[in-house]
Amino acid sequence: MIEVILTEEAENDLVDIIEYIALDSPERAKAYTVELLTKAENTISLFPLSSPFHSKEFNIRRFSYQKYNIYYQYIESEQKVYLLHILNSALIKNELLRHS
């Protein structure tokens, strides 16, 4: 199994997600982020090459779970996956539309 490492940027994204969900339900906020991370880690650690490339040039892949995209790099020589960012897909689409 591949080691999965949460970067500081991804940790910050998780804090933002918890704060956002907590506006409606503080209990659900923590439970959902645990669910999100567990699903991502379980899948990515076993199948690090299964997610499509987001950027082949930078070796960044995108794992999707419900409304969230998890961007990560798999460093085969280290047998490690670095979770780079965890972003709500709706926010990404809105940002892309703003710049079109």
C-alpha positions as CSV (number, residue, x, y, z in Angstrom):
1,M,0.0,0.0,0.0
2,I,1.2,3.5,-0.9
3,E,1.7,6.1,1.9
4,V,-0.7,9.0,1.6
5,I,0.5,12.4,2.9
6,L,-1.7,15.4,3.4
7,T,0.1,18.7,2.5
8,E,-0.4,21.9,4.4
9,E,-2.5,23.3,1.5
10,A,-4.8,20.3,1.6
11,E,-5.1,20.6,5.4
12,N,-6.1,24.2,5.0
13,D,-8.7,23.2,2.4
14,L,-10.1,20.7,4.9
15,V,-10.4,23.4,7.5
16,D,-12.4,25.5,5.0
17,I,-14.6,22.6,4.1
18,I,-15.3,21.9,7.8
19,E,-16.1,25.5,8.5
20,Y,-18.5,25.7,5.5
21,I,-20.4,22.5,6.3
22,A,-20.5,23.5,10.0
23,L,-22.6,26.5,9.1
24,D,-25.5,24.0,8.6
25,S,-24.4,21.1,10.8
26,P,-21.3,21.1,13.0
27,E,-21.7,17.3,13.6
28,R,-21.9,16.5,9.9
29,A,-18.9,18.7,9.1
30,K,-16.3,16.5,10.9
31,A,-18.0,13.3,9.9
32,Y,-18.1,14.2,6.3
33,T,-14.5,15.3,6.1
34,V,-13.4,12.0,7.8
35,E,-15.6,10.1,5.2
36,L,-14.0,12.2,2.4
37,L,-10.4,11.6,3.5
38,T,-11.0,7.9,4.3
39,K,-12.5,7.2,0.9
40,A,-9.7,9.1,-0.9
41,E,-6.9,7.5,1.1
42,N,-8.3,4.0,0.8
43,T,-8.7,4.3,-3.0
44,I,-5.6,6.2,-3.8
45,S,-3.3,4.2,-1.6
46,L,-4.3,1.0,-3.4
47,F,-4.7,2.4,-6.9
48,P,-2.6,5.6,-7.2
49,L,-2.7,5.5,-11.0
50,S,-6.5,5.0,-11.4
51,S,-7.5,8.6,-11.3
52,P,-7.3,10.7,-14.5
53,F,-4.6,13.3,-15.0
54,H,-5.6,16.9,-14.2
55,S,-2.2,18.0,-15.4
56,K,0.0,15.4,-17.0
57,E,2.9,17.9,-17.3
58,F,3.0,18.3,-13.5
59,N,2.0,14.7,-12.7
60,I,-1.2,15.9,-10.9
61,R,-4.2,13.6,-10.8
62,R,-7.8,14.3,-9.7
63,F,-9.8,12.0,-7.5
64,S,-13.5,12.9,-7.3
65,Y,-15.8,12.1,-4.4
66,Q,-19.3,13.5,-4.4
67,K,-18.9,17.3,-4.7
68,Y,-15.1,17.4,-4.1
69,N,-12.0,17.0,-6.2
70,I,-8.8,15.9,-4.5
71,Y,-5.7,16.8,-6.5
72,Y,-2.6,14.7,-5.8
73,Q,0.8,13.6,-7.0
74,Y,2.0,10.1,-7.0
75,I,5.8,9.8,-6.7
76,E,6.5,6.3,-7.7
77,S,10.1,6.3,-6.7
78,E,9.1,7.2,-3.1
79,Q,5.9,5.1,-3.1
80,K,4.1,8.1,-1.7
81,V,1.0,10.1,-2.7
82,Y,0.9,13.8,-1.8
83,L,-2.6,15.2,-1.5
84,L,-2.2,18.8,-2.8
85,H,-5.7,20.3,-2.6
86,I,-9.2,19.4,-1.8
87,L,-11.7,21.7,-3.6
88,N,-15.5,21.8,-4.2
89,S,-16.1,21.1,-7.8
90,A,-18.9,23.8,-8.0
91,L,-16.4,26.4,-6.9
92,I,-13.9,25.3,-9.6
93,K,-16.6,25.5,-12.3
94,N,-17.7,29.0,-11.2
95,E,-14.0,30.2,-11.2
96,L,-13.5,28.8,-14.7
97,L,-16.7,30.5,-16.0
98,R,-15.5,33.8,-14.5
99,H,-12.3,33.7,-16.6
100,S,-13.9,32.7,-19.9
